[in-house]
Amino acid sequence: MINFNSTEALLAVTALVSAAPKGATTPANLNITHPTILDQLKANGLTYKQYTESYPGGCYVPDMYPDDKVTALYYKCHLPFNMIFNLRDTPECLSAIGTYDDYANEVAKGTLPN
């Protein structure tokens, strides 16, 4: 079983979204700079979005929200898309990451990404 607050989990998340070479590690600053699955989806004209529980929105970059280990509801290391260096701080980031409420609304409207 993976401890989701461990280095093992962080490496698993990195492997999930990127084409990192075997044995590569994710830097402490959580910047994935390898090619990712998002690059492949975009190259094939597909859309994507990650829905995340307790995400504060706005391409939130700090390590946790609220910024307190005792009360934190969201951790950046649980959000692979926000670790992708080329996605963060771009207008595309705002549409690529959403909340569970966004998911429910997009299901209801029939506007989920493909």
N, C-alpha and C positions, 0 to 999 in steps of 0.2 A: 504494500500500500504506500502511496506517495504522501509525504507530509507536504501540504501545499504551501507552507511557508519555508521551504527548504531550498537549498541549491539544486537538488535533484529535480524539484518541481520547476524551477526556473529554466533549467536545461531542457526539460520536457516541453515546456511552452515554446522555447526558442526553436526546438526541432519541429514543432507542430506547424509553425508559420514560415520557417525560413529554409533555405537551401544551404545551411551552414555545413561546412565540411565536418566529417566525423572527427570527434575530439575537440571541436571548437567550443568555446565557452562564451557566455554572455557577460560582457563587462559589468562591473558593479553599478555603472550608471544606467544600465538597462537599455542600451542602444543596440538594436539589431541593425547591422549595416550590410548583412548578406542579402542576396536576392531572396524575395519572399513569394509566398503563394499569391499575394496581391498583385505582384508584377505579372504573374502568369494569367491571372483572371483578367486584368486590364488588357493585356496583349491579345486576349481572345474575345474582347468586347463584352465581358461579363461584369456585372455589378456585384457589390458585396457590402456587408455591414456586420459589425459585431455588436451584440446586445449584452449589456453588462448590468448586473444588479448593483444598486447603490452608487452608480456612476454619477458624479456631480455635473458632467457635461462640459462642453467648451474645450475639449481636448486637454483636459486636466492633466498636468505634468508632475506635480509633486508625488512623492512616494505613497502617500496615504491621504484619505479624506474621511472625517476631519483629521487634521494633522496631530493626532494623539493615538499612540499605540493601544491605549485602553479602550477608546471609543470608536476607533476607525471602522468604517463600514466598507471601504474600498481600498484596495492596494494595487498600485500600478503593476506590480509583478503578476497580477491575475488578469491583466488586460493586454494580450499580445499585440494588438494593433497599436496601442499607445507606446510600445517599445520600439516600433519600426521608425528609425531615424528619419527616413525620407517621407514619412507620412505626417509625423508630428509637426505642429506649427504651420500647417498648410490649410487652405480652405477645404481641401478634400477630407481632412481629418474630421471636420464638423459633420459631414454626411456619412462617414465610415464607422462612427462609433455612436451607439445610442443606448438608451435605458430600456428596461423591461416595459415601461409604459409606452415608449416609442414602438416597441415590437407589437404590443397589443393593438395600438392604433394602426400600424401598417398592415397587420393581419386583417383588421376590420375593413380597411380601405382597399385591400388587395394590392398594396404597393410594396410588398417585400422585394428585396433585391433578388436577382436570379442567381 
